[in-house]
Amino acid sequence: MYFRGRILRNADPKGRLMLPPEFRDILFSRTPEGRVVLTTYDGCVVGFPFPDWEDFEHKMNRIKNAPRRVRDFRRLVLGGAEDMAVDAQGRIRLSRAHMAYAGIDREATFVGQGPRFEIWSPERLAPVLAQDFDDVAQAIAETGIDFGF
């Protein structure tokens, strides 16, 4: 099961966001206790089911004598990681640091990304989605994936 779609939600004053029901179902199918890791990347907050995060973290920690850019990337992504469980009402809580990083004030858009999801400020997401993707479609086609839209 994969995270799909874009769903707009409102954060409450404590930074809690109601997970879309389909996202919650996927998360609980991957981790019975509803554990998720939220981290910073690409100007948004990225959510990983806990088992997928552990796998990623183990791979990152196997890199020995990493160059400065890789160490900085780890600082952003691993240093920005927060482990939490979905509460009884199906919500997750964004920390102030995550909200500031992603520019989220009140509204947030969940964006499914297959095995993980992203949480964006609608204002920051709009120009990302408004780009011309003709060159990307060509690059995808060159990998052998039929992108027949």
Helices and strands as residue ranges (DSSP letters): E 6-10, E 16-18, H 21-30, E 35-41, E 44-49, H 50-61, H 68-77, E 82-85, E 91-93, H 96-102, E 107-113, E 116-120, H 122-129, H 134-142
